[in-house]
Amino acid sequence: MRTGPWLVFVSAALFVSSIAFVIAGARATRLAPAQAAPAVQLKAVATVKQIMNGIVVPASTVVYESVATNVTASGIEEVVPKNDEEWATLAANAAALAEAGNLLLMDGHAVDTGQWVAITREFITASTETIKAAEAKSPEAVLTAGSTLNETCDKCHERYQRQ
Ligand code: HEC
């Protein structure tokens, strides 16, 4: 068999690129411990249904009821948080929703890595907007963020909730 100059060239090229891999590999090993903090192992405990009934439903009820217009027999009643404590309660419940969103993204809770993640991110954004609205003590901003939040619930249920 004749080994032409091409074979020599190819093997030389392979040799050079393998050195490059060795260098890149060594560099990655050296940088890895400094860059990545040790990951805390999380284990999913609740079902999605329990996250809904235990966190999402109670917290979103507080959000929806904190700014509202109630029509009763005795007239129209405008509900808004009355003092710092009530605004803080609203912000805390919006924060519980945002963190429930983080739980929904955890391994063991996330149903897929596509639409589930996209919709949950919208849910977290709307919850975060609600926290900001409460901190700004703006009833209008709470209503706007709350209605966006409600749309994300519906969007996820249309796609994933199996009755
Ligand atoms: C990322 C997806 C997602 C989002 C966002 C979401 N849900 Fe759910 N929800 C689910 C799924 C999935 C179920 C069905 C769970 C099951 O039956 O196992 C469910 C079930 C429910 C249920 C029925 C619980 C039961 O006992 O059957 C309620 C009520 C509910 N969600 C309320 C809400 C509210 C309110 C919001 C928004 C503030 C919300 N959800 C946002 C995915 C979501």
Residues whose N, C-alpha, C, O or C-beta is under 5 A from the ligand:
A	BS01	HEC	V48 K49 M52 V56 V57 S60 W116 I119 T120 F123 L149 T152 C153 C156 Y160 Q161 R162
